[in-house]
Amino acid sequence: MKLYSYLSKVRFLNRYSYKFLFIAFLGIHIPLLGLISFIVLSPEPKFSAGSIIAFALLFTLLATGLTLYILHNLIRPIRLAQQALTTYIASKKVPELPVHYTDEVGVLLHDIQFTVKEFNSLLQEKKDLISMLSHDLRSPVITMLDAISLLREEIDPETMQLYLDEMEKMGQKQLDLVHSVLKLLKYESGNFNKNDLKPVKVNPLLHEIADQFELPLKKKKLTLHFVLNQAEVLAEPAVFSQVLSNVLVNAIKFTHKGGDIFIESFSDENKTTILVRDNGLGFDPEAADALFKKFTEHRKKGTSGEATNGLGLYLCRQMMHKQDGRIYAFSAGKNLGSTFTIEIPNATPPKPEIVAPTQLAAALV
């Protein structure tokens, strides 16, 4: 790479073909220059034909050997690219190729580096989504099993119907999740098709999601407080619902029995912001961004021993990114609760409204 790097600094050798032609030109003319120098500088006034042929052959062999050696070094970037691809195919090790050169080979190195990284990222994303399937599909099943257990002990027809309705909601939620994740896996580019983004009303969606977790909320005696506007956002409905569900599950998981969870939404001209606050375990402020990393080391069990695999928040951030949104977290410290903020573009400008003071407003003071 040193020779290639050195030649790349020469202004008139700004193309890879020019580098080859330059070396070939020197290789062809070295014998001629050597022979002329031999004749001019030699003290002998006359030369035999044999001596001239011998020196011409000698200079030709030296020039050929030197030219081949230089050309062999000049194609080192191409061999480096080939080795990088071979290594990635064999061991999935992402290469670190030089990407600052501007000639044809430099562009090739840049494109290979970019393509391998994007491909590797896509493969990892698919693995993570599959992991999410194996993780998040269990939650609705557990809820349904809990409902079945309660149903067997229940004799009141209205309560039995309530449990049956809950089981139906969980089954539909599970089916929607499967469809959404399979849709994500279909896009090899890692982006949503714009046709998948639709207007979604935030208020009814959040209440619908909250209803789905009625049993876990009752089990931990948690109280939900809402202050919601009438915003309509642009999102993939099932995937956006899954993000909100994951955040609410997170709040339920890390809030102590008898605690409170506050859900608020408000909008400006461009986006709607959804806040999910709790007064639970919280976390170190420095760990706010690390919570969204894959298999984060900051994952921990919930207040009732609920397990986590460290993928939920990572996938939430990926899903929000695909919908041109974002998600981030804040906590003042351990046992001081946490706030998860979700921002997503509006589908339509929000209607101006005045929200009356509530328990949430008081809690936010």
TORKOL-4160 file (C-alpha; in steps of 0.2 Angstrom, whole numbers, padded with zeros to 4 digits, m for minus):
365
<pt num="1" X="0000" Y="0000" Z="0000"/>
<pt num="2" X="0015" Y="0012" Z="0002"/>
<pt num="3" X="0019" Y="0013" Z="m0016"/>
<pt num="4" X="0000" Y="0015" Z="m0021"/>
<pt num="5" X="m0001" Y="0028" Z="m0007"/>
<pt num="6" X="0014" Y="0038" Z="m0013"/>
<pt num="7" X="0009" Y="0037" Z="m0031"/>
<pt num="8" X="m0009" Y="0043" Z="m0026"/>
<pt num="9" X="m0001" Y="0059" Z="m0020"/>
<pt num="10" X="0006" Y="0064" Z="m0037"/>
<pt num="11" X="m0007" Y="0075" Z="m0045"/>
<pt num="12" X="m0006" Y="0069" Z="m0063"/>
<pt num="13" X="m0008" Y="0051" Z="m0057"/>
<pt num="14" X="m0025" Y="0054" Z="m0051"/>
<pt num="15" X="m0032" Y="0038" Z="m0060"/>
<pt num="16" X="m0027" Y="0020" Z="m0057"/>
<pt num="17" X="m0024" Y="0017" Z="m0075"/>
<pt num="18" X="m0012" Y="0032" Z="m0076"/>
<pt num="19" X="m0002" Y="0024" Z="m0062"/>
<pt num="20" X="0000" Y="0008" Z="m0072"/>
<pt num="21" X="0004" Y="0017" Z="m0088"/>
<pt num="22" X="0017" Y="0028" Z="m0079"/>
<pt num="23" X="0026" Y="0012" Z="m0072"/>
<pt num="24" X="0025" Y="0003" Z="m0089"/>
<pt num="25" X="0032" Y="0019" Z="m0098"/>
<pt num="26" X="0047" Y="0019" Z="m0086"/>
<pt num="27" X="0049" Y="0000" Z="m0088"/>
<pt num="28" X="0050" Y="0001" Z="m0106"/>
<pt num="29" X="0062" Y="0016" Z="m0107"/>
<pt num="30" X="0074" Y="0010" Z="m0093"/>
<pt num="31" X="0083" Y="m0002" Z="m0105"/>
<pt num="32" X="0085" Y="0012" Z="m0118"/>
<pt num="33" X="0091" Y="0025" Z="m0106"/>
<pt num="34" X="0103" Y="0012" Z="m0098"/>
<pt num="35" X="0110" Y="0008" Z="m0115"/>
<pt num="36" X="0112" Y="0026" Z="m0120"/>
<pt num="37" X="0121" Y="0030" Z="m0104"/>
<pt num="38" X="0132" Y="0015" Z="m0106"/>
<pt num="39" X="0137" Y="0021" Z="m0123"/>
<pt num="40" X="0139" Y="0039" Z="m0118"/>
<pt num="41" X="0148" Y="0036" Z="m0102"/>
<pt num="42" X="0159" Y="0021" Z="m0107"/>
<pt num="43" X="0178" Y="0026" Z="m0110"/>
<pt num="44" X="0179" Y="0014" Z="m0124"/>
<pt num="45" X="0177" Y="0023" Z="m0141"/>
<pt num="46" X="0170" Y="0008" Z="m0150"/>
<pt num="47" X="0158" Y="m0007" Z="m0145"/>
<pt num="48" X="0156" Y="m0024" Z="m0153"/>
<pt num="49" X="0139" Y="m0029" Z="m0158"/>
<pt num="50" X="0139" Y="m0043" Z="m0144"/>
<pt num="51" X="0143" Y="m0031" Z="m0130"/>
<pt num="52" X="0129" Y="m0019" Z="m0135"/>
<pt num="53" X="0117" Y="m0034" Z="m0136"/>
<pt num="54" X="0123" Y="m0041" Z="m0119"/>
<pt num="55" X="0121" Y="m0024" Z="m0111"/>
<pt num="56" X="0104" Y="m0021" Z="m0119"/>
<pt num="57" X="0098" Y="m0038" Z="m0113"/>
<pt num="58" X="0105" Y="m0035" Z="m0095"/>
<pt num="59" X="0096" Y="m0018" Z="m0094"/>
<pt num="60" X="0080" Y="m0026" Z="m0101"/>
<pt num="61" X="0080" Y="m0040" Z="m0088"/>
<pt num="62" X="0083" Y="m0028" Z="m0074"/>
<pt num="63" X="0070" Y="m0016" Z="m0080"/>
<pt num="64" X="0057" Y="m0030" Z="m0083"/>
<pt num="65" X="0060" Y="m0037" Z="m0065"/>
<pt num="66" X="0059" Y="m0020" Z="m0057"/>
<pt num="67" X="0043" Y="m0016" Z="m0067"/>
<pt num="68" X="0035" Y="m0032" Z="m0062"/>
<pt num="69" X="0039" Y="m0030" Z="m0044"/>
<pt num="70" X="0032" Y="m0012" Z="m0044"/>
<pt num="71" X="0016" Y="m0017" Z="m0053"/>
<pt num="72" X="0014" Y="m0032" Z="m0041"/>
<pt num="73" X="0015" Y="m0019" Z="m0026"/>
<pt num="74" X="0003" Y="m0007" Z="m0036"/>
<pt num="75" X="m0011" Y="m0020" Z="m0036"/>
<pt num="76" X="m0009" Y="m0023" Z="m0017"/>
<pt num="77" X="m0025" Y="m0013" Z="m0014"/>
<pt num="78" X="m0035" Y="m0025" Z="m0025"/>
<pt num="79" X="m0028" Y="m0040" Z="m0016"/>
<pt num="80" X="m0032" Y="m0031" Z="0000"/>
<pt num="81" X="m0050" Y="m0029" Z="m0006"/>
<pt num="82" X="m0051" Y="m0048" Z="m0011"/>
<pt num="83" X="m0044" Y="m0053" Z="0006"/>
<pt num="84" X="m0056" Y="m0043" Z="0015"/>
<pt num="85" X="m0071" Y="m0051" Z="0006"/>
<pt num="86" X="m0064" Y="m0068" Z="0009"/>
<pt num="87" X="m0061" Y="m0065" Z="0027"/>
<pt num="88" X="m0079" Y="m0058" Z="0029"/>
<pt num="89" X="m0087" Y="m0073" Z="0020"/>
<pt num="90" X="m0077" Y="m0085" Z="0031"/>
<pt num="91" X="m0078" Y="m0077" Z="0048"/>
<pt num="92" X="m0090" Y="m0062" Z="0046"/>
<pt num="93" X="m0076" Y="m0050" Z="0052"/>
<pt num="94" X="m0080" Y="m0033" Z="0045"/>
<pt num="95" X="m0064" Y="m0026" Z="0037"/>
<pt num="96" X="m0057" Y="m0009" Z="0039"/>
<pt num="97" X="m0051" Y="m0004" Z="0022"/>
<pt num="98" X="m0044" Y="0013" Z="0018"/>
<pt num="99" X="m0058" Y="0024" Z="0010"/>
<pt num="100" X="m0050" Y="0041" Z="0007"/>
<pt num="101" X="m0042" Y="0037" Z="m0010"/>
<pt num="102" X="m0051" Y="0045" Z="m0025"/>
<pt num="103" X="m0046" Y="0035" Z="m0040"/>
<pt num="104" X="m0055" Y="0019" Z="m0047"/>
<pt num="105" X="m0047" Y="0007" Z="m0034"/>
<pt num="106" X="m0050" Y="0020" Z="m0020"/>
<pt num="107" X="m0069" Y="0021" Z="m0025"/>
<pt num="108" X="m0069" Y="0001" Z="m0026"/>
<pt num="109" X="m0062" Y="0000" Z="m0008"/>
<pt num="110" X="m0074" Y="0013" Z="m0002"/>
<pt num="111" X="m0089" Y="0004" Z="m0010"/>
<pt num="112" X="m0083" Y="m0013" Z="m0003"/>
<pt num="113" X="m0081" Y="m0006" Z="0014"/>
<pt num="114" X="m0098" Y="0002" Z="0014"/>
<pt num="115" X="m0107" Y="m0013" Z="0006"/>
<pt num="116" X="m0100" Y="m0025" Z="0019"/>
<pt num="117" X="m0104" Y="m0014" Z="0034"/>
<pt num="118" X="m0122" Y="m0011" Z="0027"/>
<pt num="119" X="m0124" Y="m0030" Z="0024"/>
<pt num="120" X="m0117" Y="m0035" Z="0041"/>
<pt num="121" X="m0129" Y="m0022" Z="0049"/>
<pt num="122" X="m0144" Y="m0029" Z="0040"/>
<pt num="123" X="m0139" Y="m0047" Z="0045"/>
<pt num="124" X="m0137" Y="m0042" Z="0063"/>
<pt num="125" X="m0154" Y="m0032" Z="0062"/>
<pt num="126" X="m0163" Y="m0048" Z="0056"/>
<pt num="127" X="m0155" Y="m0058" Z="0070"/>
<pt num="128" X="m0161" Y="m0045" Z="0082"/>
<pt num="129" X="m0178" Y="m0045" Z="0075"/>
<pt num="130" X="m0179" Y="m0064" Z="0076"/>
<pt num="131" X="m0173" Y="m0063" Z="0094"/>
<pt num="132" X="m0187" Y="m0051" Z="0097"/>
<pt num="133" X="m0199" Y="m0063" Z="0090"/>
<pt num="134" X="m0194" Y="m0076" Z="0102"/>
<pt num="135" X="m0194" Y="m0064" Z="0116"/>
<pt num="136" X="m0210" Y="m0053" Z="0113"/>
<pt num="137" X="m0221" Y="m0067" Z="0107"/>
<pt num="138" X="m0220" Y="m0075" Z="0125"/>
<pt num="139" X="m0228" Y="m0060" Z="0133"/>
<pt num="140" X="m0245" Y="m0061" Z="0125"/>
<pt num="141" X="m0245" Y="m0080" Z="0128"/>
<pt num="142" X="m0241" Y="m0078" Z="0146"/>
<pt num="143" X="m0255" Y="m0065" Z="0148"/>
<pt num="144" X="m0267" Y="m0077" Z="0139"/>
<pt num="145" X="m0261" Y="m0091" Z="0151"/>
<pt num="146" X="m0264" Y="m0080" Z="0166"/>
<pt num="147" X="m0281" Y="m0076" Z="0159"/>
<pt num="148" X="m0285" Y="m0094" Z="0157"/>
<pt num="149" X="m0280" Y="m0098" Z="0175"/>
<pt num="150" X="m0291" Y="m0084" Z="0182"/>
<pt num="151" X="m0305" Y="m0090" Z="0170"/>
<pt num="152" X="m0305" Y="m0107" Z="0177"/>
<pt num="153" X="m0308" Y="m0100" Z="0195"/>
<pt num="154" X="m0321" Y="m0087" Z="0189"/>
<pt num="155" X="m0340" Y="m0090" Z="0190"/>
<pt num="156" X="m0346" Y="m0072" Z="0186"/>
<pt num="157" X="m0351" Y="m0072" Z="0167"/>
<pt num="158" X="m0346" Y="m0053" Z="0165"/>
<pt num="159" X="m0329" Y="m0056" Z="0172"/>
<pt num="160" X="m0327" Y="m0072" Z="0161"/>
<pt num="161" X="m0331" Y="m0062" Z="0146"/>
<pt num="162" X="m0319" Y="m0049" Z="0151"/>
<pt num="163" X="m0305" Y="m0062" Z="0152"/>
<pt num="164" X="m0310" Y="m0069" Z="0135"/>
<pt num="165" X="m0310" Y="m0052" Z="0127"/>
<pt num="166" X="m0292" Y="m0049" Z="0135"/>
<pt num="167" X="m0287" Y="m0066" Z="0127"/>
<pt num="168" X="m0293" Y="m0061" Z="0110"/>
<pt num="169" X="m0284" Y="m0044" Z="0111"/>
<pt num="170" X="m0268" Y="m0053" Z="0116"/>
<pt num="171" X="m0270" Y="m0065" Z="0101"/>
<pt num="172" X="m0273" Y="m0051" Z="0089"/>
<pt num="173" X="m0258" Y="m0041" Z="0096"/>
<pt num="174" X="m0247" Y="m0057" Z="0094"/>
<pt num="175" X="m0253" Y="m0059" Z="0076"/>
<pt num="176" X="m0250" Y="m0041" Z="0072"/>
<pt num="177" X="m0233" Y="m0042" Z="0079"/>
<pt num="178" X="m0229" Y="m0057" Z="0068"/>
<pt num="179" X="m0235" Y="m0048" Z="0052"/>
<pt num="180" X="m0225" Y="m0032" Z="0056"/>
<pt num="181" X="m0209" Y="m0041" Z="0060"/>
<pt num="182" X="m0210" Y="m0051" Z="0044"/>
<pt num="183" X="m0213" Y="m0035" Z="0034"/>
<pt num="184" X="m0198" Y="m0028" Z="0042"/>
<pt num="185" X="m0187" Y="m0043" Z="0037"/>
<pt num="186" X="m0194" Y="m0041" Z="0019"/>
<pt num="187" X="m0185" Y="m0024" Z="0017"/>
<pt num="188" X="m0167" Y="m0029" Z="0013"/>
<pt num="189" X="m0163" Y="m0010" Z="0013"/>
<pt num="190" X="m0168" Y="m0009" Z="0031"/>
<pt num="191" X="m0180" Y="0005" Z="0028"/>
<pt num="192" X="m0199" Y="0006" Z="0027"/>
<pt num="193" X="m0208" Y="0009" Z="0011"/>
<pt num="194" X="m0216" Y="0026" Z="0013"/>
<pt num="195" X="m0233" Y="0017" Z="0008"/>
<pt num="196" X="m0232" Y="0008" Z="0025"/>
<pt num="197" X="m0233" Y="0024" Z="0035"/>
<pt num="198" X="m0251" Y="0029" Z="0039"/>
<pt num="199" X="m0260" Y="0042" Z="0050"/>
<pt num="200" X="m0261" Y="0035" Z="0067"/>
<pt num="201" X="m0272" Y="0043" Z="0081"/>
<pt num="202" X="m0261" Y="0044" Z="0097"/>
<pt num="203" X="m0275" Y="0045" Z="0110"/>
<pt num="204" X="m0285" Y="0030" Z="0106"/>
<pt num="205" X="m0270" Y="0020" Z="0102"/>
<pt num="206" X="m0262" Y="0023" Z="0119"/>
<pt num="207" X="m0278" Y="0019" Z="0128"/>
<pt num="208" X="m0280" Y="0003" Z="0118"/>
<pt num="209" X="m0262" Y="m0002" Z="0123"/>
<pt num="210" X="m0265" Y="0002" Z="0141"/>
<pt num="211" X="m0281" Y="m0009" Z="0141"/>
<pt num="212" X="m0270" Y="m0024" Z="0134"/>
<pt num="213" X="m0260" Y="m0023" Z="0150"/>
<pt num="214" X="m0275" Y="m0022" Z="0162"/>
<pt num="215" X="m0270" Y="m0039" Z="0171"/>
<pt num="216" X="m0251" Y="m0035" Z="0174"/>
<pt num="217" X="m0257" Y="m0017" Z="0180"/>
<pt num="218" X="m0269" Y="m0025" Z="0192"/>
<pt num="219" X="m0257" Y="m0038" Z="0198"/>
<pt num="220" X="m0244" Y="m0025" Z="0203"/>
<pt num="221" X="m0258" Y="m0013" Z="0208"/>
<pt num="222" X="m0251" Y="0001" Z="0197"/>
<pt num="223" X="m0261" Y="0016" Z="0192"/>
<pt num="224" X="m0260" Y="0024" Z="0175"/>
<pt num="225" X="m0263" Y="0043" Z="0173"/>
<pt num="226" X="m0266" Y="0051" Z="0156"/>
<pt num="227" X="m0264" Y="0068" Z="0149"/>
<pt num="228" X="m0266" Y="0066" Z="0130"/>
<pt num="229" X="m0269" Y="0077" Z="0115"/>
<pt num="230" X="m0278" Y="0073" Z="0099"/>
<pt num="231" X="m0263" Y="0072" Z="0088"/>
<pt num="232" X="m0262" Y="0061" Z="0073"/>
<pt num="233" X="m0244" Y="0055" Z="0068"/>
<pt num="234" X="m0237" Y="0047" Z="0053"/>
<pt num="235" X="m0231" Y="0029" Z="0057"/>
<pt num="236" X="m0232" Y="0010" Z="0053"/>
<pt num="237" X="m0247" Y="0006" Z="0064"/>
<pt num="238" X="m0242" Y="m0011" Z="0071"/>
<pt num="239" X="m0224" Y="m0007" Z="0073"/>
<pt num="240" X="m0227" Y="0010" Z="0082"/>
<pt num="241" X="m0240" Y="0001" Z="0093"/>
<pt num="242" X="m0226" Y="m0012" Z="0097"/>
<pt num="243" X="m0214" Y="0002" Z="0102"/>
<pt num="244" X="m0227" Y="0010" Z="0114"/>
<pt num="245" X="m0231" Y="m0007" Z="0121"/>
<pt num="246" X="m0213" Y="m0011" Z="0124"/>
<pt num="247" X="m0210" Y="0006" Z="0133"/>
<pt num="248" X="m0226" Y="0003" Z="0144"/>
<pt num="249" X="m0220" Y="m0015" Z="0148"/>
<pt num="250" X="m0204" Y="m0007" Z="0153"/>
<pt num="251" X="m0213" Y="0005" Z="0165"/>
<pt num="252" X="m0223" Y="m0009" Z="0172"/>
<pt num="253" X="m0208" Y="m0020" Z="0174"/>
<pt num="254" X="m0198" Y="m0007" Z="0184"/>
<pt num="255" X="m0211" Y="0001" Z="0195"/>
<pt num="256" X="m0214" Y="m0005" Z="0212"/>
<pt num="257" X="m0231" Y="m0012" Z="0217"/>
<pt num="258" X="m0244" Y="0002" Z="0221"/>
<pt num="259" X="m0234" Y="0014" Z="0210"/>
<pt num="260" X="m0239" Y="0026" Z="0197"/>
<pt num="261" X="m0236" Y="0028" Z="0178"/>
<pt num="262" X="m0239" Y="0044" Z="0169"/>
<pt num="263" X="m0242" Y="0045" Z="0150"/>
<pt num="264" X="m0243" Y="0062" Z="0142"/>
<pt num="265" X="m0243" Y="0068" Z="0124"/>
<pt num="266" X="m0241" Y="0085" Z="0116"/>
<pt num="267" X="m0237" Y="0092" Z="0099"/>
<pt num="268" X="m0229" Y="0106" Z="0089"/>
<pt num="269" X="m0230" Y="0110" Z="0071"/>
<pt num="270" X="m0219" Y="0095" Z="0065"/>
<pt num="271" X="m0220" Y="0082" Z="0078"/>
<pt num="272" X="m0229" Y="0074" Z="0093"/>
<pt num="273" X="m0220" Y="0069" Z="0109"/>
<pt num="274" X="m0225" Y="0055" Z="0120"/>
<pt num="275" X="m0219" Y="0054" Z="0138"/>
<pt num="276" X="m0220" Y="0038" Z="0148"/>
<pt num="277" X="m0215" Y="0042" Z="0166"/>
<pt num="278" X="m0214" Y="0031" Z="0181"/>
<pt num="279" X="m0208" Y="0032" Z="0199"/>
<pt num="280" X="m0199" Y="0015" Z="0199"/>
<pt num="281" X="m0181" Y="0009" Z="0199"/>
<pt num="282" X="m0173" Y="0022" Z="0188"/>
<pt num="283" X="m0155" Y="0021" Z="0182"/>
<pt num="284" X="m0139" Y="0031" Z="0182"/>
<pt num="285" X="m0140" Y="0046" Z="0171"/>
<pt num="286" X="m0124" Y="0041" Z="0162"/>
<pt num="287" X="m0132" Y="0025" Z="0157"/>
<pt num="288" X="m0146" Y="0033" Z="0147"/>
<pt num="289" X="m0139" Y="0030" Z="0130"/>
<pt num="290" X="m0132" Y="0013" Z="0134"/>
<pt num="291" X="m0150" Y="0007" Z="0138"/>
<pt num="292" X="m0153" Y="0007" Z="0120"/>
<pt num="293" X="m0138" Y="m0004" Z="0115"/>
<pt num="294" X="m0140" Y="m0022" Z="0110"/>
<pt num="295" X="m0139" Y="m0034" Z="0125"/>
<pt num="296" X="m0135" Y="m0019" Z="0136"/>
<pt num="297" X="m0125" Y="m0023" Z="0152"/>
<pt num="298" X="m0137" Y="m0012" Z="0161"/>
<pt num="299" X="m0152" Y="m0023" Z="0159"/>
<pt num="300" X="m0159" Y="m0029" Z="0176"/>
<pt num="301" X="m0174" Y="m0039" Z="0182"/>
<pt num="302" X="m0190" Y="m0030" Z="0186"/>
<pt num="303" X="m0197" Y="m0026" Z="0203"/>
<pt num="304" X="m0206" Y="m0043" Z="0203"/>
<pt num="305" X="m0192" Y="m0052" Z="0196"/>
<pt num="306" X="m0197" Y="m0050" Z="0178"/>
<pt num="307" X="m0183" Y="m0055" Z="0166"/>
<pt num="308" X="m0176" Y="m0045" Z="0151"/>
<pt num="309" X="m0164" Y="m0050" Z="0137"/>
<pt num="310" X="m0158" Y="m0032" Z="0133"/>
<pt num="311" X="m0165" Y="m0031" Z="0116"/>
<pt num="312" X="m0182" Y="m0022" Z="0118"/>
<pt num="313" X="m0176" Y="m0004" Z="0119"/>
<pt num="314" X="m0163" Y="m0007" Z="0106"/>
<pt num="315" X="m0176" Y="m0013" Z="0094"/>
<pt num="316" X="m0188" Y="0002" Z="0099"/>
<pt num="317" X="m0174" Y="0014" Z="0094"/>
<pt num="318" X="m0172" Y="0005" Z="0077"/>
<pt num="319" X="m0190" Y="0005" Z="0074"/>
<pt num="320" X="m0192" Y="0023" Z="0078"/>
<pt num="321" X="m0178" Y="0027" Z="0067"/>
<pt num="322" X="m0186" Y="0018" Z="0052"/>
<pt num="323" X="m0202" Y="0029" Z="0055"/>
<pt num="324" X="m0191" Y="0046" Z="0055"/>
<pt num="325" X="m0194" Y="0046" Z="0074"/>
<pt num="326" X="m0183" Y="0045" Z="0089"/>
<pt num="327" X="m0184" Y="0038" Z="0107"/>
<pt num="328" X="m0173" Y="0042" Z="0122"/>
<pt num="329" X="m0173" Y="0040" Z="0141"/>
<pt num="330" X="m0169" Y="0051" Z="0157"/>
<pt num="331" X="m0168" Y="0047" Z="0175"/>
<pt num="332" X="m0161" Y="0057" Z="0190"/>
<pt num="333" X="m0154" Y="0042" Z="0197"/>
<pt num="334" X="m0157" Y="0025" Z="0205"/>
<pt num="335" X="m0174" Y="0023" Z="0213"/>
<pt num="336" X="m0179" Y="0040" Z="0206"/>
<pt num="337" X="m0190" Y="0034" Z="0192"/>
<pt num="338" X="m0187" Y="0036" Z="0173"/>
<pt num="339" X="m0195" Y="0045" Z="0158"/>
<pt num="340" X="m0195" Y="0038" Z="0141"/>
<pt num="341" X="m0198" Y="0051" Z="0127"/>
<pt num="342" X="m0204" Y="0046" Z="0110"/>
<pt num="343" X="m0205" Y="0059" Z="0096"/>
<pt num="344" X="m0213" Y="0055" Z="0079"/>
<pt num="345" X="m0218" Y="0066" Z="0064"/>
<pt num="346" X="m0236" Y="0073" Z="0063"/>
<pt num="347" X="m0248" Y="0067" Z="0050"/>
<pt num="348" X="m0258" Y="0082" Z="0051"/>
<pt num="349" X="m0255" Y="0099" Z="0060"/>
<pt num="350" X="m0261" Y="0097" Z="0078"/>
<pt num="351" X="m0277" Y="0105" Z="0084"/>
<pt num="352" X="m0274" Y="0119" Z="0097"/>
<pt num="353" X="m0281" Y="0114" Z="0114"/>
<pt num="354" X="m0280" Y="0118" Z="0132"/>
<pt num="355" X="m0277" Y="0104" Z="0144"/>
<pt num="356" X="m0284" Y="0106" Z="0162"/>
<pt num="357" X="m0272" Y="0103" Z="0177"/>
<pt num="358" X="m0272" Y="0084" Z="0182"/>
<pt num="359" X="m0263" Y="0073" Z="0194"/>
<pt num="360" X="m0250" Y="0072" Z="0181"/>
<pt num="361" X="m0247" Y="0090" Z="0180"/>
<pt num="362" X="m0245" Y="0091" Z="0198"/>
<pt num="363" X="m0233" Y="0076" Z="0198"/>
<pt num="364" X="m0222" Y="0086" Z="0185"/>
<pt num="365" X="m0220" Y="0101" Z="0195"/>
